[in-house]
Amino acid sequence: MLEQGPETRTMTDSAKQEAARRAHFDLIQDVPLEISVEVGRAKRLVREIVELSSGSIIELDKQAGGPVDIIANGQLIARGEVVVIDENFGVRITEIVERKRNRA
């Protein structure tokens, strides 16, 4: 009979933890996420908003051709560039944003 040392037990525990993580991830894969693309922002006074009409232009804080923010459920996840696919807009991802983890 083979004895298991601490290294073997740790590897087994790691394998179990990884399997549990995968199982949990499998549970949420079909959950829908709201994805939006933000081309820029602007701040205006209420007076300026009330004065808007068809043809009004609102200048945004980003340059034309600059990267756009890709947001999933309100959380910035990536940046990309706007592309045209047939007659629809799309976004080519150019950067995945690192997620900051809060550790207790």
N, C-alpha and C positions, 0 to 999 in steps of 0.2 A: 504494500500500500504506500502511495506517495504522500508525503507530508506537504502541506501548503504553507509557504512562508508568507510574511507580510506583503511582499511584492506581488505574489500571485493573488492574494486576497484583494489587494488594492486594484489590480488590473480587472479582476472579476467585478468588483464594485463599480469601477469606471465603465465597464461594458454594460452593466445593468443600468447605470445612470444615463448613458447614451441611448440605450434602447427606450428608456422611459421618456427622454426628451423627444425622441422621434415619434413615439406614440402620441404624446401631447401635441406635437406639431401637426400630426396627421388629423387630429380632432378639429383643428382650426383652419385647415387649408381651404375649405369651401365657404368660409365666412367672407361676405362681401366687404370691400373697403371703398370708401369714397376717395377718388383720385382727382386732384385739381392741379392746374398749372397756372402759376401767377407770373404775369409778364411785368408787373410793377405795381407801385402804390403811389398814392397822392393824398395829401391832407388839404381839405378845403373848409372854409367857413360855411355855415348853414346858408347864409345869404348867397354865396357863390353856387351852391348846389341848387337852390330854388331858381336861380337865374338860368340854369342849363336848359337848352332846347335842342331840337334836332339839328345836327351839324356842329354843335359845340365840341371843342377839343379839350381833353384833360391831359396835361403833361404828366408823365409818370417819372418815377425816380430812377429808371434804368434806361440805358442807351439802347437804341435799335440794334438788333443783331447780337446783343449781349445774352448771357445765359438766363434762362427762366428757372423758377423754383418749381419743383414737383413735390406736391404735398399729399400725404395719405392720412385721412381722418384728422386733419389739422396739424400733422407733424411733418416737418421738412424731411424728406428722405433722399432727395437727389436734385441735381441740376442738369439742365440739358439745353439743346438748341431746337428752335422751332423748325419743322420741315413741312413740306406739302406732299401729301400722298393722294394721288388722283386730284380730287377737289376738296379734300379734307386736310385739316391741320393735324400734325403729329408732333412728337417730341423725341429727339434722339438723346438718350442719356449720355452725358459726358462725365458725370461725377456722382458717385454714391457718397452721401453725407455720413460721416462717422457718427454713430449713436453714442451719446454720453450716458454711461450707466451710473446710477446713484447706488452706492454700496453702503449698507448700514454697518 
